[in-house]
Amino acid sequence: MPDLEPWREGNAGLPGVWSFAAGTPGPHLVLVALMHGNEIAGAHVLTAWLRDRMRPLRGRLSFVFANLDAFARFDPADPTASRFLDEDMNRVWSAELLDDGGRGGGRPSSELRRARALRRVFDTADVVLDMHSMLWPSDPLILSGPTERGARLALAVGLPPLVVADEGHAVGRRLIDYARFADPRGTATALLVEAGQHWEPETVDTAAACARRLLRLLGVAAAPGGTEQAPRAARPRFARVTHAVAAASGAFTFLREFRGGEVIAQRNTLIALDGEEEIRTPYDDCLLVMPSPRAMRGHTAVRLARFAEAPPAAGPGGPAGGRA
């Protein structure tokens, strides 16, 4: 368990938010942990770097422990119960919800209150890395959201070596879908790394390695301890989600156990039943993105993605390379 007590107060006027500025202009990079209170890998990374007094070489570097209230209820004996208190914090990042202020909809949830408070941090960010982990077996991946600049930046980071572009979830907008990051005319960029399964040591290592790559790419800082100078992995694969399959019934069932990152070779392969409806792969070499064998009605059960030609990778002089 990461110890957040020394870092709970923050230094930026918000609990759990730490922000440091360099004397040299550069981008504002925000690293986010605990968007879900039981996904603790990113919190291990940030607490270690705070202990090591990491500071930016240029621009601004901010650390955000997002859902502190949910994390406070984390119980190793029942670790899935503290994902959130009232609602999923990674489904509330629409202007309609954030601007409402809790009026009219009767929805003043703990997560919405916290998201509204954190909004001022993200409204000044040039680049965000939101660090997550997964309940079900899956290869690690980076979700780049809907924009080309997100895909380019994720490919430039290159770790994990699978980048998936998608449009998000029907039930609500993620942080990477927040208008500032999803506007195709904008410049600010947000990535979401799914670093591995919950509570595994390797997941912490992957989250840290991804963040180190981003720090080095932007020239913001050199992360203490680690191998940010290590050779790059093999060229990352890039895929675009074409179908987000939401459970229409309470009886969504996969025909067998599927692992996230698995590729189904043949088109029209039956992979699941949603009540009486058959779910089949729409094309050859169909990538299964984070299949959830216990998807609730209305929630995403699996995303189907097609491998595509990767956009040219961005470098330090690309998007978000120069803002203070």
ZADO-1210 file (C-alpha; in nm, 4 decimals, padded with zeros to 6 digits):
<atoms>
<atom x="00.0000" y="00.0000" z="00.0000" code="MET" pos="1"/>
<atom x="00.1387" y="00.3441" z="-00.0845" code="PRO" pos="2"/>
<atom x="00.1586" y="00.5787" z="00.2140" code="ASP" pos="3"/>
<atom x="-00.0171" y="00.9013" z="00.1177" code="LEU" pos="4"/>
<atom x="-00.0156" y="01.0662" z="00.4581" code="GLU" pos="5"/>
<atom x="00.2938" y="01.2839" z="00.3922" code="PRO" pos="6"/>
<atom x="00.1447" y="01.3948" z="00.0600" code="TRP" pos="7"/>
<atom x="-00.2246" y="01.4350" z="00.1388" code="ARG" pos="8"/>
<atom x="-00.2133" y="01.8101" z="00.2009" code="GLU" pos="9"/>
<atom x="-00.0485" y="01.9063" z="-00.1288" code="GLY" pos="10"/>
<atom x="00.1265" y="02.2344" z="-00.2047" code="ASN" pos="11"/>
<atom x="-00.1065" y="02.3827" z="-00.4681" code="ALA" pos="12"/>
<atom x="-00.4144" y="02.4764" z="-00.2688" code="GLY" pos="13"/>
<atom x="-00.5860" y="02.1401" z="-00.3258" code="LEU" pos="14"/>
<atom x="-00.5487" y="01.8205" z="-00.1208" code="PRO" pos="15"/>
<atom x="-00.3338" y="01.5638" z="-00.2938" code="GLY" pos="16"/>
<atom x="-00.2011" y="01.8028" z="-00.5599" code="VAL" pos="17"/>
<atom x="00.1684" y="01.8871" z="-00.5815" code="TRP" pos="18"/>
<atom x="00.3036" y="02.1270" z="-00.8416" code="SER" pos="19"/>
<atom x="00.6572" y="02.2448" z="-00.9095" code="PHE" pos="20"/>
<atom x="00.7791" y="02.5066" z="-01.1570" code="ALA" pos="21"/>
<atom x="01.1216" y="02.5335" z="-01.3169" code="ALA" pos="22"/>
<atom x="01.2950" y="02.8582" z="-01.4014" code="GLY" pos="23"/>
<atom x="01.3047" y="02.7622" z="-01.7695" code="THR" pos="24"/>
<atom x="00.9889" y="02.7737" z="-01.9867" code="PRO" pos="25"/>
<atom x="00.8384" y="02.4475" z="-02.0992" code="GLY" pos="26"/>
<atom x="00.5179" y="02.2438" z="-02.0968" code="PRO" pos="27"/>
<atom x="00.3011" y="02.1744" z="-01.7945" code="HIS" pos="28"/>
<atom x="00.2949" y="01.7973" z="-01.7466" code="LEU" pos="29"/>
<atom x="00.0408" y="01.6486" z="-01.5044" code="VAL" pos="30"/>
<atom x="00.0816" y="01.2903" z="-01.3802" code="LEU" pos="31"/>
<atom x="-00.2384" y="01.1461" z="-01.2314" code="VAL" pos="32"/>
<atom x="-00.2830" y="00.8528" z="-00.9939" code="ALA" pos="33"/>
<atom x="-00.5880" y="00.7116" z="-00.8149" code="LEU" pos="34"/>
<atom x="-00.8543" y="00.8199" z="-01.0610" code="MET" pos="35"/>
<atom x="-00.9980" y="00.4978" z="-00.9214" code="HIS" pos="36"/>
<atom x="-00.9301" y="00.4517" z="-00.5526" code="GLY" pos="37"/>
<atom x="-00.8258" y="00.0877" z="-00.5825" code="ASN" pos="38"/>
<atom x="-00.5798" y="00.1363" z="-00.8704" code="GLU" pos="39"/>
<atom x="-00.2721" y="00.2027" z="-00.6615" code="ILE" pos="40"/>
<atom x="00.0148" y="00.1494" z="-00.9061" code="ALA" pos="41"/>
<atom x="00.0340" y="00.5159" z="-01.0072" code="GLY" pos="42"/>
<atom x="00.0267" y="00.6215" z="-00.6420" code="ALA" pos="43"/>
<atom x="00.3345" y="00.4059" z="-00.5770" code="HIS" pos="44"/>
<atom x="00.5112" y="00.5877" z="-00.8622" code="VAL" pos="45"/>
<atom x="00.4179" y="00.9389" z="-00.7486" code="LEU" pos="46"/>
<atom x="00.4918" y="00.8852" z="-00.3786" code="THR" pos="47"/>
<atom x="00.8346" y="00.7467" z="-00.4658" code="ALA" pos="48"/>
<atom x="00.9132" y="01.0472" z="-00.6842" code="TRP" pos="49"/>
<atom x="00.7893" y="01.2911" z="-00.4212" code="LEU" pos="50"/>
<atom x="01.0127" y="01.1234" z="-00.1631" code="ARG" pos="51"/>
<atom x="01.3024" y="01.1570" z="-00.4074" code="ASP" pos="52"/>
<atom x="01.2228" y="01.5277" z="-00.4513" code="ARG" pos="53"/>
<atom x="01.1838" y="01.5127" z="-00.8270" code="MET" pos="54"/>
<atom x="01.1694" y="01.8614" z="-00.9754" code="ARG" pos="55"/>
<atom x="01.1232" y="01.9806" z="-01.3338" code="PRO" pos="56"/>
<atom x="01.4137" y="02.0938" z="-01.5472" code="LEU" pos="57"/>
<atom x="01.1770" y="02.3133" z="-01.7499" code="ARG" pos="58"/>
<atom x="00.8109" y="02.4045" z="-01.7464" code="GLY" pos="59"/>
<atom x="00.5887" y="02.2750" z="-01.4671" code="ARG" pos="60"/>
<atom x="00.5418" y="01.9268" z="-01.3237" code="LEU" pos="61"/>
<atom x="00.2288" y="01.8413" z="-01.1237" code="SER" pos="62"/>
<atom x="00.1336" y="01.5241" z="-00.9375" code="PHE" pos="63"/>
<atom x="-00.2360" y="01.4563" z="-00.8703" code="VAL" pos="64"/>
<atom x="-00.3771" y="01.1933" z="-00.6354" code="PHE" pos="65"/>
<atom x="-00.7304" y="01.2117" z="-00.7717" code="ALA" pos="66"/>
<atom x="-00.9843" y="01.0143" z="-00.5677" code="ASN" pos="67"/>
<atom x="-00.8433" y="01.0475" z="-00.2173" code="LEU" pos="68"/>
<atom x="-01.1753" y="00.9675" z="-00.0477" code="ASP" pos="69"/>
<atom x="-01.2150" y="00.6365" z="-00.2297" code="ALA" pos="70"/>
<atom x="-00.8518" y="00.5437" z="-00.1650" code="PHE" pos="71"/>
<atom x="-00.9014" y="00.6133" z="00.2067" code="ALA" pos="72"/>
<atom x="-01.1427" y="00.3194" z="00.2103" code="ARG" pos="73"/>
<atom x="-00.9026" y="00.0806" z="00.0364" code="PHE" pos="74"/>
<atom x="-00.9112" y="-00.2561" z="00.2104" code="ASP" pos="75"/>
<atom x="-00.6691" y="-00.5266" z="00.0906" code="PRO" pos="76"/>
<atom x="-00.9270" y="-00.7840" z="00.1991" code="ALA" pos="77"/>
<atom x="-01.1857" y="-00.6338" z="-00.0415" code="ASP" pos="78"/>
<atom x="-00.9781" y="-00.4280" z="-00.2850" code="PRO" pos="79"/>
<atom x="-01.2366" y="-00.3821" z="-00.5603" code="THR" pos="80"/>
<atom x="-01.4828" y="-00.2063" z="-00.3279" code="ALA" pos="81"/>
<atom x="-01.2916" y="00.1235" z="-00.3240" code="SER" pos="82"/>
<atom x="-01.2950" y="00.1949" z="-00.6981" code="ARG" pos="83"/>
<atom x="-01.5206" y="00.4941" z="-00.6180" code="PHE" pos="84"/>
<atom x="-01.7648" y="00.6144" z="-00.3530" code="LEU" pos="85"/>
<atom x="-02.0668" y="00.7458" z="-00.5460" code="ASP" pos="86"/>
<atom x="-01.9833" y="00.7129" z="-00.9152" code="GLU" pos="87"/>
<atom x="-01.6937" y="00.6393" z="-01.1473" code="ASP" pos="88"/>
<atom x="-01.4692" y="00.9454" z="-01.1422" code="MET" pos="89"/>
<atom x="-01.3467" y="00.8643" z="-01.4917" code="ASN" pos="90"/>
<atom x="-01.6933" y="00.9078" z="-01.6419" code="ARG" pos="91"/>
<atom x="-01.7720" y="01.2647" z="-01.5279" code="VAL" pos="92"/>
<atom x="-01.5461" y="01.4800" z="-01.7482" code="TRP" pos="93"/>
<atom x="-01.8140" y="01.6474" z="-01.9597" code="SER" pos="94"/>
<atom x="-01.8894" y="02.0183" z="-01.9461" code="ALA" pos="95"/>
<atom x="-02.2546" y="01.9401" z="-01.8722" code="GLU" pos="96"/>
<atom x="-02.1666" y="01.7628" z="-01.5487" code="LEU" pos="97"/>
<atom x="-01.8725" y="01.9771" z="-01.4442" code="LEU" pos="98"/>
<atom x="-02.0553" y="02.3066" z="-01.5048" code="ASP" pos="99"/>
<atom x="-02.3754" y="02.2014" z="-01.3274" code="ASP" pos="100"/>
<atom x="-02.2322" y="02.2563" z="-00.9794" code="GLY" pos="101"/>
<atom x="-02.4637" y="01.9927" z="-00.8397" code="GLY" pos="102"/>
<atom x="-02.7810" y="02.1892" z="-00.9201" code="ARG" pos="103"/>
<atom x="-03.0791" y="02.0648" z="-01.1127" code="GLY" pos="104"/>
<atom x="-02.9706" y="01.7025" z="-01.1501" code="GLY" pos="105"/>
<atom x="-02.9553" y="01.5986" z="-00.7854" code="GLY" pos="106"/>
<atom x="-02.6086" y="01.4569" z="-00.8434" code="ARG" pos="107"/>
<atom x="-02.3648" y="01.6180" z="-00.5958" code="PRO" pos="108"/>
<atom x="-02.1415" y="01.3104" z="-00.5775" code="SER" pos="109"/>
<atom x="-01.8048" y="01.2906" z="-00.4062" code="SER" pos="110"/>
<atom x="-01.6387" y="01.2254" z="-00.7422" code="GLU" pos="111"/>
<atom x="-01.8045" y="01.5223" z="-00.9138" code="LEU" pos="112"/>
<atom x="-01.7037" y="01.7566" z="-00.6329" code="ARG" pos="113"/>
<atom x="-01.3449" y="01.6404" z="-00.6599" code="ARG" pos="114"/>
<atom x="-01.3427" y="01.6603" z="-01.0412" code="ALA" pos="115"/>
<atom x="-01.4732" y="02.0169" z="-01.0283" code="ARG" pos="116"/>
<atom x="-01.1960" y="02.1095" z="-00.7856" code="ALA" pos="117"/>
<atom x="-00.9279" y="01.9430" z="-00.9977" code="LEU" pos="118"/>
<atom x="-01.0512" y="02.1051" z="-01.3164" code="ARG" pos="119"/>
<atom x="-00.8344" y="02.4111" z="-01.2588" code="ARG" pos="120"/>
<atom x="-00.5241" y="02.1905" z="-01.2680" code="VAL" pos="121"/>
<atom x="-00.6206" y="02.0266" z="-01.5959" code="PHE" pos="122"/>
<atom x="-00.7234" y="02.3586" z="-01.7499" code="ASP" pos="123"/>
<atom x="-00.3580" y="02.4668" z="-01.7311" code="THR" pos="124"/>
<atom x="-00.2074" y="02.1342" z="-01.8433" code="ALA" pos="125"/>
<atom x="-00.0339" y="02.0845" z="-02.1745" code="ASP" pos="126"/>
<atom x="00.0111" y="01.7084" z="-02.1326" code="VAL" pos="127"/>
<atom x="-00.1576" y="01.4654" z="-01.8917" code="VAL" pos="128"/>
<atom x="-00.0733" y="01.1032" z="-01.8179" code="LEU" pos="129"/>
<atom x="-00.3527" y="00.9269" z="-01.6279" code="ASP" pos="130"/>
<atom x="-00.2171" y="00.6045" z="-01.4733" code="MET" pos="131"/>
<atom x="-00.4575" y="00.3102" z="-01.4386" code="HIS" pos="132"/>
<atom x="-00.4550" y="-00.0658" z="-01.3902" code="SER" pos="133"/>
<atom x="-00.6932" y="-00.3452" z="-01.4897" code="MET" pos="134"/>
<atom x="-00.9002" y="-00.6050" z="-01.3048" code="LEU" pos="135"/>
<atom x="-00.9053" y="-00.8657" z="-01.5801" code="TRP" pos="136"/>
<atom x="-00.6034" y="-01.0194" z="-01.7570" code="PRO" pos="137"/>
<atom x="-00.4790" y="-00.7940" z="-02.0348" code="SER" pos="138"/>
<atom x="-00.1645" y="-00.6780" z="-02.2054" code="ASP" pos="139"/>
<atom x="-00.0715" y="-00.3240" z="-02.0962" code="PRO" pos="140"/>
<atom x="-00.1651" y="-00.0481" z="-02.3395" code="LEU" pos="141"/>
<atom x="-00.1936" y="00.3263" z="-02.3874" code="ILE" pos="142"/>
<atom x="-00.5326" y="00.4736" z="-02.4726" code="LEU" pos="143"/>
<atom x="-00.4744" y="00.7852" z="-02.6796" code="SER" pos="144"/>
<atom x="-00.8330" y="00.9096" z="-02.7095" code="GLY" pos="145"/>
<atom x="-00.9821" y="01.0389" z="-03.0343" code="PRO" pos="146"/>
<atom x="-00.7191" y="01.2880" z="-03.1566" code="THR" pos="147"/>
<atom x="-00.4283" y="01.2395" z="-03.3934" code="GLU" pos="148"/>
<atom x="-00.1999" y="01.4342" z="-03.1605" code="ARG" pos="149"/>
<atom x="-00.2851" y="01.1904" z="-02.8811" code="GLY" pos="150"/>
<atom x="-00.1958" y="00.8961" z="-03.1018" code="ALA" pos="151"/>
<atom x="00.1299" y="01.0579" z="-03.2121" code="ARG" pos="152"/>
<atom x="00.2356" y="01.1332" z="-02.8562" code="LEU" pos="153"/>
<atom x="00.1469" y="00.7843" z="-02.7337" code="ALA" pos="154"/>
<atom x="00.3482" y="00.6280" z="-03.0153" code="LEU" pos="155"/>
<atom x="00.6419" y="00.8514" z="-02.9333" code="ALA" pos="156"/>
<atom x="00.6287" y="00.7302" z="-02.5725" code="VAL" pos="157"/>
<atom x="00.6152" y="00.3763" z="-02.7082" code="GLY" pos="158"/>
<atom x="00.5746" y="00.1950" z="-02.3771" code="LEU" pos="159"/>
<atom x="00.3572" y="-00.0067" z="-02.3378" code="PRO" pos="160"/>
<atom x="00.4051" y="-00.0979" z="-02.7043" code="PRO" pos="161"/>
<atom x="00.0331" y="-00.1080" z="-02.7855" code="LEU" pos="162"/>
<atom x="-00.1487" y="00.2195" z="-02.8574" code="VAL" pos="163"/>
<atom x="-00.5262" y="00.2201" z="-02.8997" code="VAL" pos="164"/>
<atom x="-00.7247" y="00.5190" z="-03.0277" code="ALA" pos="165"/>
<atom x="-01.0865" y="00.5239" z="-02.9201" code="ASP" pos="166"/>
<atom x="-01.3881" y="00.7457" z="-02.8537" code="GLU" pos="167"/>
<atom x="-01.4480" y="00.6440" z="-02.4927" code="GLY" pos="168"/>
<atom x="-01.7575" y="00.5053" z="-02.3195" code="HIS" pos="169"/>
<atom x="-02.1275" y="00.5616" z="-02.3754" code="ALA" pos="170"/>
<atom x="-02.1912" y="00.6069" z="-02.0012" code="VAL" pos="171"/>
<atom x="-01.9621" y="00.9062" z="-01.9544" code="GLY" pos="172"/>
<atom x="-01.6491" y="01.0944" z="-02.0543" code="ARG" pos="173"/>
<atom x="-01.3041" y="01.0070" z="-01.9233" code="ARG" pos="174"/>
<atom x="-01.0406" y="01.2622" z="-01.8333" code="LEU" pos="175"/>
<atom x="-00.8726" y="01.2033" z="-02.1700" code="ILE" pos="176"/>
<atom x="-01.2090" y="01.2902" z="-02.3312" code="ASP" pos="177"/>
<atom x="-01.2304" y="01.6252" z="-02.1487" code="TYR" pos="178"/>
<atom x="-01.2896" y="01.8948" z="-02.4105" code="ALA" pos="179"/>
<atom x="-00.9491" y="02.0557" z="-02.3614" code="ARG" pos="180"/>
<atom x="-00.7798" y="01.7293" z="-02.4619" code="PHE" pos="181"/>
<atom x="-01.0319" y="01.5934" z="-02.7124" code="ALA" pos="182"/>
<atom x="-01.0855" y="01.9061" z="-02.9246" code="ASP" pos="183"/>
<atom x="-00.9276" y="01.8283" z="-03.2628" code="PRO" pos="184"/>
<atom x="-00.8346" y="02.1972" z="-03.2958" code="ARG" pos="185"/>
<atom x="-00.6588" y="02.2075" z="-02.9592" code="GLY" pos="186"/>
<atom x="-00.3010" y="02.1457" z="-02.8546" code="THR" pos="187"/>
<atom x="-00.3319" y="02.0018" z="-02.5023" code="ALA" pos="188"/>
<atom x="-00.3019" y="01.6221" z="-02.4952" code="THR" pos="189"/>
<atom x="-00.3973" y="01.3519" z="-02.2474" code="ALA" pos="190"/>
<atom x="-00.3046" y="00.9840" z="-02.2448" code="LEU" pos="191"/>
<atom x="-00.4302" y="00.6980" z="-02.0288" code="LEU" pos="192"/>
<atom x="-00.1951" y="00.4112" z="-01.9536" code="VAL" pos="193"/>
<atom x="-00.3448" y="00.0790" z="-01.8498" code="GLU" pos="194"/>
<atom x="-00.0266" y="-00.0550" z="-01.6962" code="ALA" pos="195"/>
<atom x="-00.1312" y="-00.4101" z="-01.6115" code="GLY" pos="196"/>
<atom x="-00.3405" y="-00.5936" z="-01.3571" code="GLN" pos="197"/>
<atom x="-00.4309" y="-00.4402" z="-01.0242" code="HIS" pos="198"/>
<atom x="-00.1887" y="-00.4838" z="-00.7378" code="TRP" pos="199"/>
<atom x="00.0898" y="-00.6575" z="-00.9325" code="GLU" pos="200"/>
<atom x="00.4486" y="-00.5289" z="-00.8856" code="PRO" pos="201"/>
<atom x="00.5041" y="-00.5407" z="-01.2617" code="GLU" pos="202"/>
<atom x="00.2179" y="-00.2949" z="-01.3064" code="THR" pos="203"/>
<atom x="00.3984" y="-00.0354" z="-01.0945" code="VAL" pos="204"/>
<atom x="00.7123" y="-00.0882" z="-01.3036" code="ASP" pos="205"/>
<atom x="00.5202" y="-00.0388" z="-01.6287" code="THR" pos="206"/>
<atom x="00.3455" y="00.2763" z="-01.5048" code="ALA" pos="207"/>
<atom x="00.6788" y="00.4210" z="-01.3920" code="ALA" pos="208"/>
<atom x="00.8502" y="00.3327" z="-01.7184" code="ALA" pos="209"/>
<atom x="00.5726" y="00.4949" z="-01.9229" code="CYS" pos="210"/>
<atom x="00.5895" y="00.8127" z="-01.7141" code="ALA" pos="211"/>
<atom x="00.9697" y="00.8214" z="-01.7422" code="ARG" pos="212"/>
<atom x="00.9478" y="00.7979" z="-02.1213" code="ARG" pos="213"/>
<atom x="00.7053" y="01.0896" z="-02.1269" code="LEU" pos="214"/>
<atom x="00.9196" y="01.2994" z="-01.8918" code="LEU" pos="215"/>
<atom x="01.2235" y="01.2410" z="-02.1100" code="ARG" pos="216"/>
<atom x="01.0339" y="01.2996" z="-02.4357" code="LEU" pos="217"/>
<atom x="00.9081" y="01.6386" z="-02.3179" code="LEU" pos="218"/>
<atom x="01.2375" y="01.7283" z="-02.1531" code="GLY" pos="219"/>
<atom x="01.0518" y="01.8108" z="-01.8308" code="VAL" pos="220"/>
<atom x="01.2532" y="01.6001" z="-01.5859" code="ALA" pos="221"/>
<atom x="01.4710" y="01.2950" z="-01.5398" code="ALA" pos="222"/>
<atom x="01.2957" y="01.0479" z="-01.3108" code="ALA" pos="223"/>
<atom x="01.5116" y="00.9222" z="-01.0238" code="PRO" pos="224"/>
<atom x="01.5790" y="00.5501" z="-01.0059" code="GLY" pos="225"/>
<atom x="01.4958" y="00.3611" z="-01.3223" code="GLY" pos="226"/>
<atom x="01.6151" y="00.3200" z="-01.6735" code="THR" pos="227"/>
<atom x="01.4841" y="00.6149" z="-01.8697" code="GLU" pos="228"/>
<atom x="01.7940" y="00.5931" z="-02.0902" code="GLN" pos="229"/>
<atom x="01.7214" y="00.2296" z="-02.1802" code="ALA" pos="230"/>
<atom x="01.6840" y="00.1380" z="-02.5496" code="PRO" pos="231"/>
<atom x="01.3363" y="00.1711" z="-02.6934" code="ARG" pos="232"/>
<atom x="01.1175" y="-00.1343" z="-02.7183" code="ALA" pos="233"/>
<atom x="01.0085" y="-00.2715" z="-03.0544" code="ALA" pos="234"/>
<atom x="00.8045" y="-00.0365" z="-03.2686" code="ARG" pos="235"/>
<atom x="00.4645" y="-00.0025" z="-03.1007" code="PRO" pos="236"/>
<atom x="00.1494" y="-00.1343" z="-03.2638" code="ARG" pos="237"/>
<atom x="-00.1363" y="00.1036" z="-03.3316" code="PHE" pos="238"/>
<atom x="-00.5059" y="00.0181" z="-03.3519" code="ALA" pos="239"/>
<atom x="-00.8324" y="00.2120" z="-03.3767" code="ARG" pos="240"/>
<atom x="-01.1470" y="00.1013" z="-03.1983" code="VAL" pos="241"/>
<atom x="-01.4298" y="00.0519" z="-03.4449" code="THR" pos="242"/>
<atom x="-01.6916" y="-00.0992" z="-03.2140" code="HIS" pos="243"/>
<atom x="-01.7481" y="-00.0348" z="-02.8443" code="ALA" pos="244"/>
<atom x="-01.9717" y="-00.3243" z="-02.7423" code="VAL" pos="245"/>
<atom x="-02.1923" y="-00.2349" z="-02.4461" code="ALA" pos="246"/>
<atom x="-02.3931" y="-00.5004" z="-02.2648" code="ALA" pos="247"/>
<atom x="-02.7577" y="-00.4555" z="-02.3653" code="ALA" pos="248"/>
<atom x="-02.8759" y="-00.7199" z="-02.1213" code="SER" pos="249"/>
<atom x="-02.7800" y="-00.8555" z="-01.7841" code="GLY" pos="250"/>
<atom x="-02.6755" y="-01.1812" z="-01.9465" code="ALA" pos="251"/>
<atom x="-02.3716" y="-01.0768" z="-02.1509" code="PHE" pos="252"/>
<atom x="-02.1434" y="-01.3829" z="-02.1692" code="THR" pos="253"/>
<atom x="-01.8171" y="-01.4473" z="-02.3507" code="PHE" pos="254"/>
<atom x="-01.7905" y="-01.7921" z="-02.5074" code="LEU" pos="255"/>
<atom x="-01.4533" y="-01.8459" z="-02.3440" code="ARG" pos="256"/>
<atom x="-01.2003" y="-01.6558" z="-02.1417" code="GLU" pos="257"/>
<atom x="-01.0405" y="-01.3858" z="-02.3562" code="PHE" pos="258"/>
<atom x="-00.7334" y="-01.1861" z="-02.2627" code="ARG" pos="259"/>
<atom x="-00.7108" y="-00.8173" z="-02.3451" code="GLY" pos="260"/>
<atom x="-00.4754" y="-00.7732" z="-02.6379" code="GLY" pos="261"/>
<atom x="-00.5778" y="-01.1045" z="-02.7912" code="GLU" pos="262"/>
<atom x="-00.6165" y="-01.0964" z="-03.1702" code="VAL" pos="263"/>
<atom x="-00.8977" y="-01.2992" z="-03.3292" code="ILE" pos="264"/>
<atom x="-00.7713" y="-01.4075" z="-03.6690" code="ALA" pos="265"/>
<atom x="-01.0935" y="-01.4667" z="-03.8610" code="GLN" pos="266"/>
<atom x="-01.3790" y="-01.2311" z="-03.9377" code="ARG" pos="267"/>
<atom x="-01.7227" y="-01.3341" z="-03.8123" code="ASN" pos="268"/>
<atom x="-01.5892" y="-01.5342" z="-03.5184" code="THR" pos="269"/>
<atom x="-01.8513" y="-01.5650" z="-03.2451" code="LEU" pos="270"/>
<atom x="-01.7013" y="-01.4321" z="-02.9210" code="ILE" pos="271"/>
<atom x="-02.0001" y="-01.3557" z="-02.6959" code="ALA" pos="272"/>
<atom x="-02.3741" y="-01.3696" z="-02.6468" code="LEU" pos="273"/>
<atom x="-02.5724" y="-01.0724" z="-02.5176" code="ASP" pos="274"/>
<atom x="-02.8971" y="-01.2401" z="-02.4307" code="GLY" pos="275"/>
<atom x="-02.9941" y="-01.3814" z="-02.7702" code="GLU" pos="276"/>
<atom x="-02.7752" y="-01.1430" z="-02.9710" code="GLU" pos="277"/>
<atom x="-02.4523" y="-01.2807" z="-03.1147" code="GLU" pos="278"/>
<atom x="-02.1362" y="-01.0717" z="-03.0870" code="ILE" pos="279"/>
<atom x="-01.8989" y="-01.1509" z="-03.3739" code="ARG" pos="280"/>
<atom x="-01.5717" y="-01.0047" z="-03.4903" code="THR" pos="281"/>
<atom x="-01.6321" y="-00.7617" z="-03.7789" code="PRO" pos="282"/>
<atom x="-01.3000" y="-00.8207" z="-03.9596" code="TYR" pos="283"/>
<atom x="-00.9906" y="-01.0393" z="-03.9691" code="ASP" pos="284"/>
<atom x="-00.7209" y="-00.9789" z="-03.7073" code="ASP" pos="285"/>
<atom x="-00.9615" y="-00.8149" z="-03.4654" code="CYS" pos="286"/>
<atom x="-00.7975" y="-00.6834" z="-03.1480" code="LEU" pos="287"/>
<atom x="-00.9920" y="-00.7327" z="-02.8248" code="LEU" pos="288"/>
<atom x="-00.9445" y="-00.4321" z="-02.5993" code="VAL" pos="289"/>
<atom x="-01.0011" y="-00.4927" z="-02.2273" code="MET" pos="290"/>
<atom x="-01.2828" y="-00.7517" z="-02.2366" code="PRO" pos="291"/>
<atom x="-01.4835" y="-00.7433" z="-01.9126" code="SER" pos="292"/>
<atom x="-01.6533" y="-01.0754" z="-01.8337" code="PRO" pos="293"/>
<atom x="-01.8835" y="-00.9131" z="-01.5758" code="ARG" pos="294"/>
<atom x="-02.0043" y="-00.6084" z="-01.7647" code="ALA" pos="295"/>
<atom x="-02.3210" y="-00.4536" z="-01.6248" code="MET" pos="296"/>
<atom x="-02.6046" y="-00.3569" z="-01.8548" code="ARG" pos="297"/>
<atom x="-02.5195" y="-00.0366" z="-02.0412" code="GLY" pos="298"/>
<atom x="-02.1475" y="-00.0659" z="-01.9683" code="HIS" pos="299"/>
<atom x="-01.8698" y="-00.1518" z="-02.2118" code="THR" pos="300"/>
<atom x="-01.8061" y="-00.5257" z="-02.2302" code="ALA" pos="301"/>
<atom x="-01.5286" y="-00.5141" z="-02.4917" code="VAL" pos="302"/>
<atom x="-01.3917" y="-00.2828" z="-02.7564" code="ARG" pos="303"/>
<atom x="-01.3054" y="-00.4196" z="-03.0996" code="LEU" pos="304"/>
<atom x="-01.0135" y="-00.2573" z="-03.2775" code="ALA" pos="305"/>
<atom x="-00.8499" y="-00.2785" z="-03.6169" code="ARG" pos="306"/>
<atom x="-00.4768" y="-00.2394" z="-03.6601" code="PHE" pos="307"/>
<atom x="-00.3924" y="00.0680" z="-03.8676" code="ALA" pos="308"/>
<atom x="-00.0990" y="00.2571" z="-04.0055" code="GLU" pos="309"/>
<atom x="00.0518" y="00.4592" z="-03.7246" code="ALA" pos="310"/>
<atom x="00.0636" y="00.8397" z="-03.7522" code="PRO" pos="311"/>
<atom x="00.4196" y="00.9797" z="-03.7430" code="PRO" pos="312"/>
<atom x="00.5426" y="00.9906" z="-03.3837" code="ALA" pos="313"/>
<atom x="00.5734" y="01.3333" z="-03.2228" code="ALA" pos="314"/>
<atom x="00.9000" y="01.4537" z="-03.0750" code="GLY" pos="315"/>
<atom x="00.9846" y="01.7119" z="-02.8094" code="PRO" pos="316"/>
<atom x="00.9221" y="01.9919" z="-03.0543" code="GLY" pos="317"/>
<atom x="00.5730" y="01.8657" z="-03.1368" code="GLY" pos="318"/>
<atom x="00.2503" y="01.9337" z="-02.9511" code="PRO" pos="319"/>
<atom x="00.2956" y="02.0890" z="-02.6077" code="ALA" pos="320"/>
<atom x="00.6679" y="02.1264" z="-02.6605" code="GLY" pos="321"/>
<atom x="00.7086" y="02.4883" z="-02.5639" code="GLY" pos="322"/>
<atom x="00.4418" y="02.6331" z="-02.3353" code="ARG" pos="323"/>
<atom x="00.5321" y="02.7452" z="-01.9860" code="ALA" pos="324"/>
</atoms>
